[in-house]
Amino acid sequence: RNNAKSSAGARGLMQFMPATFAMYGVDGGGDGRASITDAADSVHSAANYLVASGALDGADGVRRALFAYNHALWYVNDVLYYAAAYSGANPAE
C-alpha cells in the first residue's frame, strides 16, 4: 500500500487528486466517512468515478472512462490487457 502523495498532488491507493476525490469519493469501508487514504474508499471511489465517466456504456465507454481516469493510451491498454489476463481470456485476442 502506497498512500504517498505524487509529484502532481495525487493521493491514496488509487492516486486521486483531492478535488476529484471530493466529487467522487465514497465510503467503501462502511465507517461513515470517505477518506482518500483508506484503501476501500479509494477503490470504491475509483469505480464510482469510472461509472460516472461512462464505464457502463459498452467497450467504448470503458475505454473512455479509463482514459478520463488517466489521460494516457498506454495506461488504458495496460488496464484492459491485465483485466483480460485476470479473467482467463487471451489478452492478445
All heavy atoms as an XYZ file, in Angstrom:
678
protein
N       0.849     -1.178      0.000
C       0.000      0.000      0.000
C       0.887      1.231      0.000
O       1.752      1.380      0.838
C      -0.874      0.024      1.228
C      -1.833     -1.114      1.272
C      -2.655     -1.033      2.519
N      -3.390     -2.257      2.670
C      -4.663     -2.310      3.000
N      -5.304     -1.224      3.255
N      -5.265     -3.443      3.108
N       0.620      2.093     -0.961
C       1.391      3.322     -1.061
C       0.419      4.497     -1.064
O      -0.260      4.737     -2.047
C       2.238      3.313     -2.338
C       3.113      4.539     -2.444
O       3.047      5.453     -1.632
N       3.951      4.556     -3.454
N       0.367      5.192      0.046
C      -0.506      6.356      0.163
C       0.270      7.655      0.020
O      -0.220      8.712      0.394
C      -1.252      6.336      1.497
C      -2.463      5.450      1.448
O      -3.208      5.461      0.468
N      -2.668      4.658      2.486
N       1.475      7.565     -0.517
C       2.287      8.761     -0.676
C       1.647      9.715     -1.682
O       0.943      9.300     -2.602
C       3.687      8.382     -1.142
N       1.919     10.974     -1.497
C       1.428     11.990     -2.436
C       2.349     12.018     -3.648
O       3.570     12.023     -3.527
C       1.427     13.360     -1.767
C       0.805     14.445     -2.645
C       0.994     15.843     -2.068
C       0.266     16.040     -0.787
N       0.313     17.462     -0.338
N       1.751     12.019     -4.840
C       2.553     12.074     -6.064
C       3.085     13.488     -6.275
O       2.641     14.431     -5.613
C       1.706     11.671     -7.282
O       0.836     12.731     -7.638
N       3.985     13.624     -7.221
C       4.534     14.952     -7.525
C       3.457     15.900     -8.050
O       3.582     17.109     -7.952
C       5.673     14.839     -8.539
O       5.197     14.249     -9.741
N       2.361     15.334     -8.580
C       1.249     16.152     -9.084
C       0.237     16.476     -7.985
O      -0.674     17.266     -8.192
C       0.543     15.431    -10.227
N       0.377     15.820     -6.822
C      -0.539     16.065     -5.716
C      -1.592     14.987     -5.526
O      -2.443     15.105     -4.650
N      -1.543     13.921     -6.344
C      -2.499     12.826     -6.203
C      -2.181     12.036     -4.942
O      -1.021     11.882     -4.567
C      -2.453     11.923     -7.424
N      -3.245     11.523     -4.297
C      -3.059     10.825     -3.023
C      -3.847      9.522     -3.004
O      -4.773      9.327     -3.758
C      -3.538     11.727     -1.886
C      -2.760     13.025     -1.824
C      -3.136     13.871     -0.633
N      -2.932     13.110      0.590
C      -3.735     13.211      1.646
N      -4.765     14.008      1.644
N      -3.492     12.484      2.726
N      -3.458      8.654     -2.097
C      -4.167      7.412     -1.853
C      -3.806      6.303     -2.812
O      -3.053      6.489     -3.764
N      -4.360      5.133     -2.526
C      -4.077      3.932     -3.303
C      -4.369      4.115     -4.785
O      -3.607      3.681     -5.646
C      -4.906      2.765     -2.749
C      -4.740      1.423     -3.414
C      -3.321      0.896     -3.222
C      -5.750      0.430     -2.862
N      -5.471      4.798     -5.105
C      -5.865      4.976     -6.499
C      -5.395      6.316     -7.064
O      -5.757      6.683     -8.175
C      -7.385      4.829     -6.648
C      -7.906      3.466     -6.206
S      -7.145      2.049     -7.028
C      -7.844      2.189     -8.643
N      -4.569      7.029     -6.304
C      -3.940      8.278     -6.743
C      -4.949      9.300     -7.271
O      -4.895      9.740     -8.417
C      -2.841      7.994     -7.769
C      -1.627      7.330     -7.155
C      -0.884      8.262     -6.208
O      -0.159      9.146     -6.632
N      -1.081      8.092     -4.899
N      -5.878      9.676     -6.401
C      -6.861     10.710     -6.715
C      -6.290     12.084     -6.436
O      -5.601     12.288     -5.425
C      -8.099     10.567     -5.823
C      -9.150      9.666     -6.365
C      -9.280      8.374     -5.896
C     -10.038     10.115     -7.331
C     -10.277      7.546     -6.376
C     -11.026      9.295     -7.824
C     -11.145      8.003     -7.337
N      -6.624     13.018     -7.290
C      -6.406     14.417     -6.949
C      -7.478     14.751     -5.909
O      -8.620     14.290     -6.006
C      -6.541     15.314     -8.180
C      -5.458     15.067     -9.223
S      -3.791     15.339     -8.593
C      -3.742     17.123     -8.545
N      -7.136     15.539     -4.877
C      -8.104     15.830     -3.822
C      -9.432     16.401     -4.323
O     -10.504     16.013     -3.818
C      -7.359     16.821     -2.927
C      -5.921     16.411     -3.080
C      -5.801     16.048     -4.540
N      -9.418     17.273     -5.309
C     -10.673     17.852     -5.818
C     -11.536     16.790     -6.494
O     -12.770     16.806     -6.362
C     -10.377     18.992     -6.785
N     -10.911     15.846     -7.195
C     -11.659     14.768     -7.837
C     -12.253     13.841     -6.780
O     -13.408     13.417     -6.877
C     -10.768     13.977     -8.814
O     -10.198     14.884     -9.748
C     -11.552     12.912     -9.559
N     -11.469     13.542     -5.748
C     -11.973     12.689     -4.680
C     -13.131     13.370     -3.954
O     -14.104     12.709     -3.569
C     -10.871     12.324     -3.683
C     -11.288     11.248     -2.723
C     -11.198      9.914     -3.084
C     -11.797     11.567     -1.477
C     -11.602      8.915     -2.213
C     -12.208     10.579     -0.594
C     -12.109      9.240     -0.962
N     -13.058     14.673     -3.799
C     -14.151     15.402     -3.154
C     -15.456     15.241     -3.929
O     -16.539     15.206     -3.336
C     -13.793     16.881     -3.011
N     -15.371     15.107     -5.244
C     -16.566     14.951     -6.077
C     -17.052     13.501     -6.146
O     -18.260     13.251     -6.194
C     -16.294     15.443     -7.499
C     -16.101     16.938     -7.607
S     -15.713     17.465     -9.293
C     -17.203     16.991    -10.152
N     -16.134     12.539     -6.183
C     -16.492     11.153     -6.448
C     -16.201     10.198     -5.294
O     -16.518      9.007     -5.395
C     -15.773     10.654     -7.707
C     -16.176     11.423     -8.927
C     -15.384     12.448     -9.428
C     -17.380     11.148     -9.567
C     -15.769     13.174    -10.532
C     -17.777     11.868    -10.681
C     -16.968     12.882    -11.157
O     -17.360     13.603    -12.257
N     -15.612     10.689     -4.225
C     -15.258      9.836     -3.098
C     -16.478      9.245     -2.419
O     -17.480      9.924     -2.223
N     -16.396      7.961     -2.099
C     -17.475      7.267     -1.402
C     -16.898      6.494     -0.217
O     -15.704      6.199     -0.171
C     -18.248      6.302     -2.336
C     -18.950      7.053     -3.445
C     -17.339      5.243     -2.918
N     -17.770      6.157      0.716
C     -17.395      5.377      1.888
C     -17.430      3.898      1.534
O     -18.448      3.240      1.686
C     -18.351      5.699      3.037
C     -18.106      4.848      4.270
O     -17.023      4.237      4.377
O     -19.017      4.779      5.113
N     -16.335      3.400      1.025
C     -16.271      1.997      0.622
C     -16.042      1.051      1.774
O     -16.302     -0.135      1.679
N     -15.559      1.581      2.893
C     -15.264      0.731      4.048
C     -16.390      0.654      5.062
O     -16.328     -0.133      6.001
N     -17.403      1.488      4.894
C     -18.551      1.439      5.782
C     -18.348      2.047      7.153
O     -19.089      1.741      8.082
N     -17.356      2.936      7.281
C     -17.121      3.558      8.584
C     -17.788      4.927      8.733
O     -17.574      5.632      9.709
C     -15.627      3.664      8.879
C     -14.880      4.571      7.914
O     -15.511      5.143      6.992
O     -13.649      4.700      8.071
N     -18.576      5.312      7.724
C     -19.312      6.563      7.813
C     -18.620      7.771      7.226
O     -19.156      8.876      7.270
N     -17.429      7.572      6.663
C     -16.742      8.703      6.022
C     -15.912      8.196      4.850
O     -15.477      7.049      4.822
C     -15.869      9.462      7.009
C     -14.734      8.663      7.578
C     -14.001      9.414      8.701
N     -12.840      8.663      9.126
C     -11.620      8.803      8.639
N     -11.384      9.693      7.701
N     -10.623      8.080      9.082
N     -15.708      9.071      3.876
C     -14.868      8.758      2.720
C     -13.510      9.405      2.924
O     -13.418     10.622      3.076
C     -15.518      9.275      1.442
N     -12.478      8.590      2.955
C     -11.113      9.080      3.176
C     -10.236      8.720      1.979
O     -10.181      7.556      1.575
C     -10.533      8.462      4.452
O      -9.157      8.760      4.565
N      -9.542      9.700      1.477
C      -8.697      9.495      0.297
C      -7.577      8.486      0.553
O      -7.084      7.845     -0.368
C      -8.141     10.853     -0.202
C      -7.655     10.754     -1.648
C      -7.064     11.372      0.727
C      -7.354     12.100     -2.290
N      -7.190      8.303      1.815
C      -6.096      7.381      2.132
C      -6.573      6.001      2.576
O      -5.753      5.125      2.819
C      -5.176      7.976      3.215
O      -5.947      8.285      4.374
C      -4.461      9.220      2.699
N      -7.883      5.787      2.663
C      -8.418      4.479      3.015
C      -8.526      3.646      1.739
O      -9.138      4.072      0.753
C      -9.788      4.634      3.676
C     -10.383      3.296      4.068
O     -11.061      2.686      3.207
O     -10.164      2.869      5.206
N      -7.937      2.449      1.752
C      -7.892      1.626      0.537
C      -9.286      1.284      0.020
O      -9.543      1.390     -1.188
C      -7.096      0.348      0.798
N     -10.197      0.867      0.896
C     -11.550      0.514      0.447
C     -12.260      1.724     -0.139
O     -12.924      1.621     -1.176
C     -12.356     -0.075      1.604
N     -12.125      2.865      0.505
C     -12.751      4.081     -0.005
C     -12.169      4.456     -1.357
O     -12.885      4.847     -2.284
C     -12.570      5.246      0.971
C     -13.282      5.035      2.297
O     -14.047      4.064      2.438
O     -13.060      5.852      3.204
N     -10.861      4.329     -1.485
C     -10.182      4.707     -2.721
C     -10.613      3.828     -3.893
O     -10.923      4.329     -4.970
C      -8.663      4.626     -2.504
O      -7.960      5.178     -3.569
N     -10.674      2.519     -3.678
C     -11.050      1.589     -4.752
C     -12.514      1.788     -5.149
O     -12.840      1.863     -6.337
C     -10.767      0.130     -4.341
C     -11.376     -0.853     -5.323
C      -9.260     -0.092     -4.220
N     -13.405      1.897     -4.164
C     -14.823      2.118     -4.471
C     -15.033      3.474     -5.139
O     -15.888      3.617     -6.024
C     -15.668      1.998     -3.201
C     -15.879      0.589     -2.762
N     -14.959     -0.112     -2.023
C     -16.909     -0.252     -2.982
C     -15.422     -1.330     -1.800
N     -16.598     -1.445     -2.377
N     -14.262      4.458     -4.742
C     -14.366      5.785     -5.357
C     -13.895      5.752     -6.802
O     -14.466      6.431     -7.663
C     -13.558      6.808     -4.554
O     -14.093      6.928     -3.246
N     -12.859      4.956     -7.083
C     -12.399      4.808     -8.467
C     -13.505      4.187     -9.320
O     -13.757      4.629    -10.445
C     -11.134      3.962     -8.532
N     -14.192      3.181     -8.778
C     -15.312      2.579     -9.504
C     -16.418      3.604     -9.725
O     -16.983      3.687    -10.826
C     -15.849      1.372     -8.734
N     -16.708      4.405     -8.714
C     -17.724      5.454     -8.838
C     -17.345      6.441     -9.942
O     -18.176      6.820    -10.763
C     -17.864      6.170     -7.494
C     -19.000      7.155     -7.468
O     -20.075      6.906     -7.992
N     -18.764      8.289     -6.825
N     -16.091      6.827     -9.974
C     -15.609      7.761    -10.997
C     -15.700      7.147    -12.396
O     -16.126      7.799    -13.345
C     -14.173      8.178    -10.687
C     -13.602      9.132    -11.683
C     -13.871     10.491    -11.605
C     -12.792      8.688    -12.720
C     -13.355     11.381    -12.532
C     -12.272      9.568    -13.652
C     -12.547     10.911    -13.542
O     -12.052     11.784    -14.465
N     -15.308      5.886    -12.515
C     -15.351      5.220    -13.822
C     -16.782      5.102    -14.335
O     -17.042      5.325    -15.526
C     -14.677      3.849    -13.744
C     -13.160      3.874    -13.563
C     -12.637      2.489    -13.229
C     -12.471      4.438    -14.792
N     -17.713      4.760    -13.457
C     -19.118      4.687    -13.869
C     -19.609      6.064    -14.295
O     -20.263      6.206    -15.333
C     -19.993      4.097    -12.742
C     -21.479      4.295    -13.026
C     -19.681      2.616    -12.563
N     -19.275      7.087    -13.523
C     -19.691      8.453    -13.876
C     -19.074      8.900    -15.197
O     -19.631      9.752    -15.893
C     -19.304      9.422    -12.760
N     -17.936      8.293    -15.550
C     -17.243      8.643    -16.792
C     -17.655      7.776    -17.971
O     -17.053      7.864    -19.039
C     -15.726      8.541    -16.579
O     -15.313      9.459    -15.595
N     -18.657      6.908    -17.794
C     -19.192      6.153    -18.915
C     -18.822      4.688    -18.993
O     -19.066      4.049    -20.007
N     -18.258      4.125    -17.931
C     -17.799      2.734    -17.987
C     -18.913      1.726    -18.244
O     -18.637      0.605    -18.671
C     -17.063      2.371    -16.701
N     -20.167      2.113    -18.024
C     -21.274      1.181    -18.265
C     -21.808      1.253    -19.691
O     -22.771      0.572    -20.026
C     -22.409      1.443    -17.271
C     -22.040      1.263    -15.800
C     -23.244      1.545    -14.911
C     -21.491     -0.129    -15.531
N     -21.159      2.053    -20.534
C     -21.619      2.262    -21.910
C     -20.879      1.379    -22.917
O     -20.430      1.842    -23.965
C     -21.472      3.737    -22.300
C     -22.307      4.654    -21.449
O     -23.371      4.209    -20.965
O     -21.915      5.814    -21.253
N     -20.716      0.121    -22.594
C     -20.076     -0.818    -23.503
C     -18.563     -0.680    -23.537
O     -17.962      0.068    -22.763
N     -17.950     -1.401    -24.453
C     -16.490     -1.440    -24.547
C     -15.890     -0.059    -24.812
O     -14.873      0.309    -24.210
C     -16.061     -2.415    -25.636
N     -16.520      0.719    -25.680
C     -16.010      2.067    -25.947
C     -16.144      2.950    -24.712
O     -15.283      3.785    -24.444
C     -16.739      2.708    -27.128
C     -16.347      2.084    -28.465
O     -15.266      1.459    -28.538
O     -17.124      2.225    -29.426
N     -17.220      2.763    -23.957
C     -17.406      3.521    -22.726
C     -16.334      3.192    -21.701
O     -15.846      4.080    -20.996
N     -15.960      1.931    -21.613
C     -14.890      1.524    -20.694
C     -13.595      2.209    -21.088
O     -12.884      2.767    -20.242
C     -14.723     -0.017    -20.673
C     -13.473     -0.417    -19.912
C     -15.956     -0.673    -20.070
N     -13.268      2.194    -22.368
C     -12.037      2.843    -22.832
C     -12.060      4.340    -22.520
O     -11.078      4.902    -22.052
C     -11.825      2.618    -24.329
C     -11.497      1.176    -24.690
C     -11.087      1.034    -26.143
N      -9.756      1.569    -26.383
C      -8.611      0.938    -26.103
N      -8.640     -0.256    -25.582
N      -7.460      1.502    -26.367
N     -13.204      4.996    -22.779
C     -13.319      6.435    -22.493
C     -13.176      6.709    -20.996
O     -12.514      7.666    -20.590
C     -14.644      6.984    -23.008
C     -14.687      7.198    -24.501
C     -15.910      7.998    -24.934
N     -17.163      7.407    -24.491
C     -17.840      6.481    -25.147
N     -17.388      6.034    -26.313
N     -18.976      5.996    -24.670
N     -13.794      5.865    -20.174
C     -13.723      6.060    -18.729
C     -12.298      5.872    -18.216
O     -11.822      6.652    -17.389
C     -14.674      5.098    -18.026
N     -11.621      4.858    -18.707
C     -10.226      4.657    -18.302
C      -9.350      5.818    -18.741
O      -8.463      6.254    -18.001
C      -9.691      3.333    -18.862
C     -10.269      2.076    -18.234
C      -9.874      0.848    -19.043
C      -9.841      1.957    -16.780
N      -9.603      6.328    -19.936
C      -8.830      7.472    -20.420
C      -9.126      8.719    -19.581
O      -8.229      9.523    -19.310
C      -9.100      7.733    -21.899
C      -8.171      8.744    -22.501
C      -6.880      8.395    -22.862
C      -8.569     10.057    -22.693
C      -6.001      9.326    -23.406
C      -7.705     10.994    -23.237
C      -6.417     10.627    -23.591
N     -10.367      8.874    -19.143
C     -10.713     10.004    -18.275
C      -9.967      9.893    -16.950
O      -9.534     10.896    -16.381
C     -12.221     10.057    -18.034
N      -9.800      8.667    -16.463
C      -9.109      8.415    -15.199
C      -7.613      8.714    -15.316
O      -7.006      9.265    -14.406
C      -9.330      6.963    -14.778
C      -8.881      6.642    -13.388
C      -9.679      6.944    -12.300
C      -7.663      6.014    -13.163
C      -9.266      6.646    -11.014
C      -7.249      5.707    -11.890
C      -8.052      6.022    -10.809
O      -7.634      5.724     -9.542
N      -7.035      8.334    -16.437
C      -5.605      8.568    -16.682
C      -5.443      8.838    -18.177
O      -5.637      7.948    -18.992
C      -4.782      7.347    -16.267
C      -3.303      7.562    -16.420
O      -2.836      8.201    -17.351
N      -2.532      6.997    -15.499
N      -5.090     10.054    -18.516
C      -5.034     10.504    -19.918
C      -3.809      9.971    -20.662
O      -2.999     10.731    -21.185
C      -5.048     12.028    -19.995
C      -6.256     12.641    -19.368
N      -7.532     12.376    -19.810
C      -6.384     13.484    -18.339
C      -8.395     13.045    -19.071
N      -7.722     13.717    -18.168
N      -3.685      8.652    -20.694
C      -2.575      8.024    -21.413
C      -3.084      6.745    -22.068
O      -3.638      5.877    -21.377
C      -1.429      7.703    -20.454
N      -2.900      6.627    -23.368
C      -3.369      5.427    -24.066
C      -2.657      4.166    -23.585
O      -3.265      3.098    -23.522
C      -3.207      5.593    -25.576
C      -4.185      6.571    -26.217
C      -3.883      6.731    -27.708
C      -5.624      6.120    -26.019
N      -1.373      4.288    -23.229
C      -0.665      3.112    -22.732
C      -1.324      2.611    -21.449
O      -1.399      1.392    -21.220
C       0.831      3.386    -22.505
C       1.119      4.379    -21.419
C       1.374      5.713    -21.556
C       1.170      4.116    -20.017
N       1.560      6.299    -20.322
C       1.438      5.334    -19.360
C       1.007      2.971    -19.237
C       1.563      5.449    -17.978
C       1.119      3.086    -17.852
C       1.409      4.310    -17.239
N      -1.819      3.520    -20.599
C      -2.486      3.141    -19.357
C      -3.778      2.376    -19.671
O      -4.041      1.309    -19.101
C      -2.785      4.377    -18.510
C      -3.584      4.075    -17.269
C      -2.962      3.614    -16.121
C      -4.966      4.240    -17.246
C      -3.687      3.315    -14.980
C      -5.703      3.938    -16.116
C      -5.057      3.481    -14.990
O      -5.781      3.175    -13.868
N      -4.590      2.915    -20.564
C      -5.839      2.264    -20.960
C      -5.545      0.864    -21.483
O      -6.179     -0.118    -21.074
C      -6.583      3.103    -22.025
C      -7.783      2.348    -22.581
C      -6.995      4.458    -21.455
N      -4.585      0.750    -22.368
C      -4.236     -0.546    -22.955
C      -3.717     -1.520    -21.899
O      -4.063     -2.706    -21.922
C      -3.235     -0.372    -24.084
C      -3.847      0.323    -25.274
O      -5.054      0.255    -25.508
N      -3.024      1.034    -26.030
N      -2.894     -1.034    -20.971
C      -2.380     -1.900    -19.902
C      -3.513     -2.424    -19.022
O      -3.562     -3.607    -18.687
C      -1.362     -1.161    -19.033
C       0.030     -1.128    -19.620
O       0.234     -1.626    -20.750
O       0.938     -0.587    -18.941
N      -4.418     -1.535    -18.604
C      -5.534     -1.951    -17.753
C      -6.368     -3.009    -18.458
O      -6.718     -4.051    -17.874
C      -6.406     -0.744    -17.342
C      -7.707     -1.199    -16.691
C      -5.640      0.182    -16.408
N      -6.687     -2.785    -19.718
C      -7.501     -3.747    -20.455
C      -6.760     -5.067    -20.679
O      -7.355     -6.143    -20.621
C      -7.964     -3.144    -21.779
C      -8.927     -1.962    -21.624
C      -9.221     -1.344    -22.981
C     -10.202     -2.376    -20.916
N      -5.469     -5.000    -20.904
C      -4.654     -6.202    -21.071
C      -4.699     -7.052    -19.801
O      -4.966     -8.255    -19.841
C      -3.208     -5.836    -21.418
C      -2.286     -7.021    -21.469
C      -2.138     -7.751    -22.639
C      -1.589     -7.423    -20.340
C      -1.303     -8.863    -22.685
C      -0.758     -8.532    -20.370
C      -0.615     -9.252    -21.544
O       0.200    -10.353    -21.577
N      -4.428     -6.410    -18.651
C      -4.400     -7.156    -17.396
C      -5.789     -7.634    -16.988
O      -5.934     -8.725    -16.422
C      -3.726     -6.346    -16.288
C      -2.236     -6.280    -16.499
C      -1.612     -5.095    -16.847
C      -1.449     -7.429    -16.396
C      -0.247     -5.045    -17.072
C      -0.082     -7.386    -16.623
C       0.507     -6.197    -16.953
O       1.858     -6.155    -17.179
N      -6.812     -6.861    -17.281
C      -8.177     -7.304    -16.994
C      -8.486     -8.568    -17.790
O      -9.077     -9.524    -17.254
C      -9.178     -6.206    -17.319
N      -8.106     -8.596    -19.043
C      -8.327     -9.791    -19.874
C      -7.516    -10.966    -19.333
O      -8.035    -12.094    -19.249
C      -7.963     -9.498    -21.329
N      -6.267    -10.722    -18.949
C      -5.422    -11.800    -18.435
C      -5.997    -12.370    -17.132
O      -6.057    -13.590    -16.962
C      -4.002    -11.279    -18.212
N      -6.453    -11.514    -16.237
C      -7.021    -11.984    -14.968
C      -8.338    -12.716    -15.184
O      -8.698    -13.589    -14.403
C      -7.237    -10.817    -13.995
C      -5.962    -10.247    -13.446
C      -5.759     -8.873    -13.401
C      -4.946    -11.062    -12.952
C      -4.591     -8.340    -12.898
C      -3.771    -10.549    -12.446
C      -3.608     -9.170    -12.419
O      -2.450     -8.652    -11.912
N      -9.062    -12.383    -16.231
C     -10.346    -13.027    -16.485
C     -10.175    -14.423    -17.088
O     -11.123    -15.171    -17.177
C     -11.185    -12.181    -17.438
O     -10.713    -12.299    -18.767
N      -8.969    -14.726    -17.521
C      -8.713    -16.011    -18.160
C      -8.771    -15.938    -19.671
O      -8.517    -16.920    -20.347
N      -9.139    -14.775    -20.198
C      -9.172    -14.596    -21.646
C      -7.753    -14.435    -22.164
O      -6.828    -14.171    -21.417
C     -10.000    -13.366    -22.007
N      -7.599    -14.599    -23.461
C      -6.301    -14.382    -24.075
C      -6.184    -12.899    -24.386
O      -6.882    -12.379    -25.267
C      -6.178    -15.205    -25.364
C      -4.833    -15.034    -26.018
O      -4.033    -14.201    -25.628
N      -4.592    -15.843    -27.038
N      -5.320    -12.148    -23.665
C      -5.224    -10.696    -23.881
C      -4.808    -10.314    -25.293
O      -5.050     -9.206    -25.733
C      -4.166    -10.245    -22.878
C      -3.916    -11.374    -21.975
C      -4.435    -12.617    -22.638
N      -4.181    -11.245    -26.023
C      -3.742    -10.928    -27.385
C      -4.899    -10.905    -28.376
O      -4.756    -10.437    -29.491
C      -2.681    -11.934    -27.825
N      -6.041    -11.449    -27.979
C      -7.188    -11.519    -28.901
C      -7.942    -10.221    -28.931
O      -8.066     -9.475    -28.038
C      -8.115    -12.661    -28.504
C      -7.460    -14.013    -28.723
C      -8.383    -15.152    -28.310
O      -9.424    -14.923    -27.675
O      -8.039    -16.278    -28.645
